[in-house]
């Protein structure tokens, strides 16, 4: 997949300046969350293999993103289930397809459970200029038939990603094109809509599945 496209010149540069300012605030939150998590991970739930549990669950502010066919993807769609959120973009050449493939494998052990008892994967495209909700959904479902997908304008994407401790930024490349730099970690949201843990690379499907089972059993 090609990760470059043409941009809109000065308008794009102006947007990038605004995004850079927002990124600075988001980065501070992201770093603070990463600093807090490691010390509390092992004592709370024994046996986790790379998942860091936050000392205190963090309520995710209400959000409303755009799903395919005019549907909305927001807090209501995540309520009552364990959720794994990953942000990326469909033109991503490596990290995104690899991560979504890993999540497809990691969720297979839960396939025989009732829908409400299966972890739900939400892929959020942070490249709305190129990814429509339909494009994002088609991409995500290639890796998992029941994967949710959404996108939105940056005014909604930025606060949502920051609330999960994630960051992203459009980065210009040669020839007036751009790529998107973004967090490669996974956010784990519990059935009460709280951010409870983060899964960081390297990501292994067996370890993710085992950690999810432990989190769900403990009701982290």
Legacy VTK file of the C-alpha trace (Angstrom):
# vtk DataFile Version 3.0
C-alpha trace
ASCII
DATASET POLYDATA
POINTS 220 float
0.000 0.000 0.000
1.276 3.461 -0.884
1.477 5.822 2.094
1.721 9.054 0.102
-0.760 11.386 -1.498
-0.909 14.944 -2.847
-1.774 17.728 -0.405
-3.283 21.154 -0.683
-0.155 23.316 -0.416
-0.418 26.306 1.906
-3.779 25.185 3.317
-2.247 21.889 4.337
0.738 23.605 5.939
-1.610 25.828 7.935
-3.514 22.762 9.121
-0.255 21.068 10.114
0.705 24.068 12.241
-2.589 23.837 14.134
-2.226 20.087 14.487
1.315 20.459 15.803
0.090 22.730 18.592
-2.603 20.253 19.562
-0.072 17.440 19.400
2.110 19.101 22.014
-0.735 19.041 24.546
-1.649 15.475 23.672
1.948 14.325 23.973
2.113 15.578 27.542
-0.923 13.485 28.496
0.442 10.470 26.650
3.809 10.637 28.425
2.216 11.099 31.832
0.011 8.043 31.333
2.981 5.919 30.253
4.906 7.061 33.326
2.115 6.105 35.718
1.236 2.720 34.273
4.250 0.410 34.734
4.499 0.534 38.535
0.898 -0.577 38.995
0.671 -3.197 36.262
2.090 -6.299 37.951
0.565 -5.951 41.448
-2.995 -5.577 40.193
-3.208 -8.573 37.869
-0.660 -11.356 37.988
0.478 -12.951 34.750
0.106 -10.066 32.298
2.517 -10.339 29.383
3.191 -6.791 28.248
-0.083 -5.073 29.111
0.235 -2.082 31.418
-2.727 -1.366 33.694
-3.343 2.210 34.769
-3.326 2.846 38.541
-6.847 4.248 38.263
-9.307 3.595 35.395
-9.852 6.775 33.363
-13.372 7.518 32.076
-13.298 8.130 28.330
-15.180 11.372 27.558
-18.249 10.966 25.356
-17.354 10.968 21.678
-19.095 10.573 18.330
-17.163 9.459 15.267
-18.453 8.664 11.786
-19.088 5.052 10.820
-20.074 3.677 7.403
-23.435 4.479 5.799
-24.076 7.456 8.051
-23.855 5.458 11.275
-22.298 6.985 14.366
-19.636 5.218 16.387
-19.412 6.535 19.907
-19.601 5.744 23.567
-22.856 3.795 23.164
-21.290 1.343 20.702
-18.521 0.539 23.183
-20.717 0.266 26.287
-21.132 -3.144 27.879
-18.147 -4.753 26.135
-14.395 -4.887 26.409
-12.867 -2.886 23.588
-9.456 -2.585 21.965
-8.882 0.686 20.112
-6.187 1.152 17.489
-5.602 4.320 15.478
-4.025 4.328 12.041
-4.832 4.862 8.352
-5.528 2.677 5.353
-2.520 3.869 3.339
-0.200 2.720 6.127
2.472 0.477 4.593
3.353 -1.734 7.560
2.317 -1.004 11.171
-1.432 -0.815 10.558
-1.932 -4.009 8.535
0.430 -5.893 10.828
-1.348 -4.714 13.981
-4.838 -5.390 12.646
-3.764 -8.847 11.483
-2.402 -9.497 14.972
-5.707 -8.384 16.502
-7.585 -10.662 14.137
-5.583 -13.606 15.449
-5.781 -12.449 19.077
-9.585 -12.299 19.080
-10.128 -15.745 17.523
-10.044 -17.596 20.883
-13.127 -15.593 21.939
-15.158 -16.381 18.808
-17.360 -18.982 20.513
-18.472 -16.586 23.240
-21.661 -14.556 23.156
-21.171 -11.200 21.389
-21.281 -9.234 24.648
-18.502 -11.444 26.046
-16.142 -11.006 23.094
-13.566 -8.215 23.027
-14.470 -5.699 20.334
-11.874 -4.097 18.056
-12.323 -0.482 16.959
-10.059 0.835 14.187
-10.059 4.634 13.960
-8.590 6.229 10.862
-6.756 9.450 11.653
-6.471 10.297 7.949
-9.964 11.591 7.105
-8.688 13.421 4.010
-8.137 10.058 2.328
-10.208 7.611 4.386
-13.983 7.810 4.285
-15.915 5.868 6.948
-16.726 3.261 4.286
-13.079 2.923 3.260
-11.993 2.519 6.880
-14.700 -0.098 7.509
-13.837 -2.127 4.425
-10.174 -2.061 5.403
-10.805 -3.136 8.998
-13.166 -5.954 8.042
-10.474 -7.490 5.875
-8.755 -8.411 9.149
-11.854 -9.187 11.208
-15.446 -9.514 10.014
-16.841 -7.874 13.133
-14.214 -5.146 13.546
-15.694 -1.687 13.992
-14.211 1.260 12.100
-14.698 4.993 12.145
-13.118 8.320 11.341
-14.052 11.978 11.779
-12.770 15.481 11.230
-9.704 16.443 13.233
-11.770 18.583 15.610
-13.279 15.333 16.906
-10.353 13.002 16.336
-7.834 15.014 18.327
-9.699 15.054 21.677
-10.688 11.415 21.261
-7.144 10.209 20.602
-5.751 12.392 23.395
-8.249 10.909 25.854
-6.716 7.498 25.097
-3.148 8.747 25.467
-2.572 8.465 21.711
-1.092 10.950 19.281
-0.941 11.383 15.527
0.395 13.899 13.050
0.467 14.415 9.310
4.096 14.645 8.260
5.082 16.188 4.903
7.321 14.147 2.632
9.075 14.929 -0.616
7.011 16.195 -3.503
4.236 17.800 -1.450
2.865 14.478 -0.198
2.340 13.402 3.414
2.283 10.382 5.636
0.713 9.992 9.082
2.786 9.309 12.175
0.673 7.773 14.929
0.802 5.811 18.156
1.255 2.081 17.640
-0.083 1.020 21.040
-3.541 -0.384 21.767
-5.962 1.168 24.230
-8.109 -1.189 26.306
-11.504 0.147 27.383
-13.659 -1.774 29.856
-17.464 -2.269 29.649
-17.981 0.837 31.779
-16.281 3.009 29.184
-13.062 3.471 31.134
-9.507 3.369 29.808
-7.915 0.652 31.945
-4.795 -0.523 30.138
-2.431 -0.067 27.229
-0.779 -2.755 25.112
2.512 -1.674 23.593
4.637 -3.200 20.822
5.972 -5.716 20.167
2.460 -7.154 19.897
1.958 -10.905 19.972
-1.502 -12.418 19.336
-1.164 -15.161 21.939
-0.032 -12.707 24.610
-2.802 -10.247 23.732
-5.423 -13.001 23.962
-4.057 -14.218 27.304
-3.895 -10.705 28.746
-7.424 -9.927 27.559
-8.699 -13.052 29.278
-6.998 -11.998 32.516
-8.334 -8.443 32.288
-11.860 -9.663 31.594
-11.711 -12.177 34.418
-10.415 -9.606 36.888
-12.737 -6.853 35.694
-9.736 -4.534 35.742
LINES 1 221
220 0 1 2 3 4 5 6 7 8 9 10 11 12 13 14 15 16 17 18 19 20 21 22 23 24 25 26 27 28 29 30 31 32 33 34 35 36 37 38 39 40 41 42 43 44 45 46 47 48 49 50 51 52 53 54 55 56 57 58 59 60 61 62 63 64 65 66 67 68 69 70 71 72 73 74 75 76 77 78 79 80 81 82 83 84 85 86 87 88 89 90 91 92 93 94 95 96 97 98 99 100 101 102 103 104 105 106 107 108 109 110 111 112 113 114 115 116 117 118 119 120 121 122 123 124 125 126 127 128 129 130 131 132 133 134 135 136 137 138 139 140 141 142 143 144 145 146 147 148 149 150 151 152 153 154 155 156 157 158 159 160 161 162 163 164 165 166 167 168 169 170 171 172 173 174 175 176 177 178 179 180 181 182 183 184 185 186 187 188 189 190 191 192 193 194 195 196 197 198 199 200 201 202 203 204 205 206 207 208 209 210 211 212 213 214 215 216 217 218 219
